[in-house]
Amino acid sequence: MRHYKQDWLKKFFLTAAMSLILLPLQVQVEMPAVWAAPSVAAAETSLSKGAALRPGDTIGILAPASNDNIEDYDRAIRDLEKRGYKVKLGTSCRSRDGYFAGTDSTRAADLNRFFGDDEVQAILCLRGGYGSARVLDKLDYALIASHPKQFIGYSDVTALHIALGEKSRLSTVHGPMLSSFEQGLDEKNYKAGTFLRGLQGELYPGEIPLPPQCHLETVQPGRAEGIIMGGNLTVLVSLLGTPYEMKGDGALLLIEDVGEDTYRIDRMLGQLWQNGLLSRVNGILVGDMLGADDEWEEGNFRLPEVLEHYAKLAGKPMIKGLPAGHGKNNVYLPLGIHAVMEAQADGSASLKLDAATTQAK
């Protein structure tokens, strides 16, 4: 036993010594992999843009998620046609499969078909609801990448915004859907006016237009720049751990939601922190968070406190009050476009898109 112990001790000390000798070599080998990551600038220049629309162009309308009655939006379709646009309806607009607008295959086929159709210059979603994530594994991302066009929607459509940005390197648009215009499109209305100007590439570059009595506010002061990415917070979090999750390196993260209590928003932001996304982005843009504090009780945290907590935890500038999401003022806001956010110590803030959001025909 004594000889056995001596042999064992010799082997132990020899192994330990060899580990100390080889450790610097291992560090030297692993270090370059960290620095070999693609730069944010390289990622920004690779996003493709759809063309600005002109009278005579065709807008394809499809329903990638929940079903709806397309006849309820006849007035909105007529208003688009009065402005010189042609409208083509996808099969999903009149399909139903449970609470979906047709089967997953039907909805995915509409997306692939409209992106591949050179007669369609822009794609407008009928509505959100639920179901966009179920078609992500059925999309032809190479086809979509080779046929860039404006793709517009919000809420559940966030799943498509993120997947098309990550997989097809396509700049899409977080903005109103056909269901947003049940009463038609009045250019004097902020939502309809910015939507129509955005379609024609007339909104940007420049500061984001704000409706009357609306202003951006600082949550955490600072200046940041990067491409805008994100959308609905619940949908964004649901994609974590999937092949379609948002990487967000160097981006400005947009978040909005509706009907989620403050503690649920806290939980989702906590998940983004633990996932690393809040560390990877350069700044955070907060849109509508409707209903978060509706059932607030004495002694609990309010939404502003939760937002400030995660902004400070991440050490990133944050602004709130962006007219994006489920509120009445939902601006046409391109994703995948470079922007600069300024959050001042006096509480004022600004957001400027400094690149064209569409390409010339």
Protein Blocks (a to p, Z undefined) as FASTA:
>chain_A
ZZmmmmmmmmmmmmmmmmmmmmmmmmmmmmmmmmmpccfklmmmmpccdddddehiacdd
ddfbbcddfklmmmmmmmmmmnopacdddfklmgcehjbgcjfklmmmmmmmmmmmmkbm
bdcdfbgciojlmmmmmccfklmmmmgcddddehjlmmmmmmmmmmnopacdddddfklm
mnopafkbmklmmmmmmmnopmbgcdddddehiacddfbgcddddddeddjfklmmmmgo
iakbcfkgoiacddddehiafklmmmmmmmmmmnommmmpmbdcddddehklmmgcehia
cfklmmmmmmmmnopacdehiagdjbfbdcdddehiacdddddfkopacdddfbdfbdcZ
Z
